[in-house]
Amino acid sequence: MPQYKLTYFNLTALGEPIRWAFKVAGVAFEDIRIPREEWETNYKFTGRFPTQQVPLLEIDGKVYTQSGAILRHLARTFGLITGNEMVDLTVDQADSIVIDGFREFQKWVREKDPTLKADLHKRMVDTHLPLFLTQIQEIVASSGGDFIGGSKLTYADLSVANWFSIWTNLFDPDLPKKFPRLNQHNQTVLAIPEIKAWIEVRPKTNV
Ligand SMILES: N[C@@H](CCC(=O)N[C@@H](CS)C(=O)NCC(=O)O)C(=O)O
């Protein structure tokens, strides 16, 4: 088995579905967490980060960036895809919708002006989340099983459940009521023994 080292901030966000993939597969990895306040001074511009961003995964010392590429690589390696081309298209689609949601979330995170930040928060609650979550809920509801790809757990279940929890906590506590099928999906994924056990011991963070 290769040696895996994941470098990210002390956050869930883009790093957490990658951590969950390791946990579900029972594969050891080093979980390196950079203190956010030291990022720009001590890390970002050192040449160690090809895109000057995280997450970054080292596999036997070779560096890979891009959370989606990393997650899909692990999914193929650990069997977190269905193997059916058409079903996996739906799986990729759900994950890509979540990443569109991440980009809107990131605009809100980065905004410093309080008025503009409040406006971005409202747009997330009123416009972006309903649009994105309606699409994902339809995919889950028509999958024919508990998961996005039917009865098989895939990497997109990890990213969807992670972001559904984050968005419920930070944007709209009514998401579980508004999206009952996605809430059920969230509960199913969070109850997977390896994920449940990890959530109990993982560092406590706001995001
Ligand atoms: N497309 C990249 C986006 C990575 C990204 O936006 N990372 C953020 C943290 S979530 C980051 O490194 N922020 C610090 C910076 O840009 O200086 C991916 O999916 O990995």
The ligand as a Gaussian input file, in Angstrom:
#p B3LYP/6-31G(d) Opt

LIG

0 1
 N       -9.754000      23.697000      -7.105000
 C       -9.064000      23.509000      -5.840000
 C       -9.523000      24.609000      -4.885000
 C       -8.704000      24.571000      -3.625000
 C       -9.026000      25.732000      -2.700000
 O       -9.825000      26.631000      -3.017000
 N       -8.383000      25.687000      -1.520000
 C       -8.525000      26.725000      -0.526000
 C       -8.966000      26.114000       0.807000
 S      -10.555000      25.358000       0.693000
 C       -7.163000      27.375000      -0.288000
 O       -6.132000      26.757000      -0.464000
 N       -7.201000      28.634000       0.158000
 C       -6.006000      29.367000       0.492000
 C       -5.509000      30.206000      -0.655000
 O       -6.103000      30.199000      -1.745000
 O       -4.518000      30.901000      -0.436000
 C       -9.374000      22.129000      -5.270000
 O      -10.477000      21.614000      -5.487000
 O       -8.497000      21.536000      -4.616000

